[in-house]
Amino acid sequence: MAKSQESSVTTQSSVQPESDPGRQPGKRLIRKHGSGYTPSIKDAISGKYAAETHSGGDAKEKLRFYAGEEMHQPFTKEEFEVKWLEYLDHLQDRPNLKATLSRVPEITGGFKLKLKIENSVQNEEIGKIKPDLVSWLRKELKNTNIELITEIVATELEVKPYSETEKLAEMMKKNPNISLLRQKFNLDFGEM
């Protein structure tokens, strides 16, 4: 393992004389490299970490647009669609989620966004980014009444007939006279 990627915590346990100002007893040195480093939530909320996420802003700003001050600026369907697609551009590293969100939700009364999805796995993935997505839309469209609702819609699979019996049954559904012809001429589909 390379030294630069290694996450290590060094604790000095020996008591140092007070004459050495460079070293303090019990002080911990945490290197911010590798997968073992976890940033402090308190520092992130206070704005210590200036690195912006793909949606921009810090946690206080996101909270403000998710549950904070009220804004009620109306928006058109076209404005919403532009912002929705703009958010999808931020999801280049998550193609499955991007494909799930490729359907633009319909806007119902009270600025509720109704997104139709196909299964519960998609619902879980959307649930993970829902606070970020909703706060970003609220900020961009300047409307805190925006709410995202997911609805799982069952899609019917088209069953194609393969066997002779299935094909006959399908034809008889479309045209019941085929059943009469079959009876009249004593036709039977047996093994060929």
N, C-alpha and C positions, 0 to 999 in steps of 0.2 A: 504494500500500500504506500502511495507517495506521501511524503511528509506534508506537502501543501494541501492535500485533500483531507488529511487526518484531523478529526475533531478531538481536541484534548482539553482536559480541565486540570490545571495544576494548582495544588493547594500547598501552601507553605505552613508546616506545622511546628517548626522549631521557633523558639522565641529569639528574636533578633535584638541586639542592643539598640537603645534609642539613639545612639550616636550615628547610626547608618540611616540617613534620611531617605535613601532610595528604596528601601525595603520596609514593608509594613507587615507585622505579624498577622497571619490568618487571612491575608488578602488573596482572593481568587482571580486568576487570570483565565478568561474565557476567550478562546480564539473563535472567530466567526467564519469558519471554513467547514465545508463538508455537510453531511446530512444530519449531524447531531446537533446543529445549532437551531434553536427555536427562539424567535424574537419575543419580547415581552409584550403582552396585550396592553398593559398600562402605557408603555412607551409608544405603541402604535396609535392608541387613542389620543395621546397627548401631542401627536404630530412629530415625534422624534425621527421616525423613518419617513424620509421625504420621497422615497421611491413610490411613484404612482402606479396604481393597478391599471388594467386595460380600461376600466370604466372611469378612472380619474377620481381625484378627491380622496379625503381621508375618511375615517370611520364616523367622525362627528358629522361631517357633511352628508354622508349617506344616511345616517340616522335622521337628520333633519328632513331630508326629502322622503324618507320612508314613513316616519311617524311624527314629524315635527310641525313646523308652521304650515298654515293653510294657504294654498294657492289654487285659484280656480280659473285659470286662463283656458278658454275653449280652444280646441284644435280640430282640424279637418281630418278626414280619413286619409287623404294624400300626405299630409304632414306626418301623421302617425306611421304610415307605411314607410316613409323615408327614414324615420328614426329607428323603426324596427329593423329594417335592412342594414342600417348603419351599425346597430348593435351586433348583428350577425357577422359583420366584417371583423369584429373583435374575437370571434370564435374560430379562427383559422386553425388553431391547435387542437380543437375538439370537433372533428367532423361529424360524429354521430349526433351530438347535441345540436350542431348547426343544421343538420338534415331534419331533426325533429322540429326545430323552430322555423323551418323554411316556410311553413304555412303561416300566413299572416292572420292573426286572430280577428274575429269580427268584434266590432264595438257595439255593445248593447247599452241600454239606458244607464245613466249615472257613471259613465266612463269605465265600465267594466269590460275587460278584454276577455273574450271567450275563445280559448285555444283548444281545438279538437286534436286529440292524440290517439294513438292506436293501442297502447298497452300501459301497464303499471310501471314497467321499467323506465319508459320515457317520462312518466309522471315523477318518479324518484329523481331522475336526472334534472328535470326542470325544477323540482323542489330545492335542489342544492344551490341553484343560481337565482332562484326567484327573488329573494330580497335585493340582490345586486341589480337584477334586470328591472324590477319595479322601481327602485329608487333612481336608476339611471333614466328611465322613461319619465318619471315624475319631474326630475331635474330638467331634462331636455325640453319637455313639452309644457313645463311650468304649471302642472296640475297635480295636486296631491290626492285627488279623488281616484286616480288610476288604480285599478285593482286587476290582477291577473287570475283568471279562473280556468282550470284545466278540466276538460271533459273527455273521458275515455269513450270512444265511439267504436263499436264492433264493426269490422269490415267483413263483408260476405265474400267468401272465396268462390269463384266460378268453377263449378265442377264440370269437367268435360267428359262426355261419354266415350268409353273406350271399347267395351265389348259390344257384340251385336245386340244383346238384350237391352243394354243401356241406351244404345243408339235408337232402337225401336221405341223404347219408352219416351225418349226425348222427342222423337218425331210425332208420337201420339199425343204428347202434351201440346205441341204446336198445331196439329191438325187431327182432331178426333175421328175424321173419316178414314184414316189409315187403319184404325181398329176394325171398322166395318169391312174394308177391303180384305183384311187378313182373315176375318171370319167367313166372308162370302166365298173366297177362293181357296179356303182351307190351307193358308200359308203357315209354315212353321219354321222358325230359325233354330235349327239343331246344330250339332257339331259338324263342321265342314272339313 
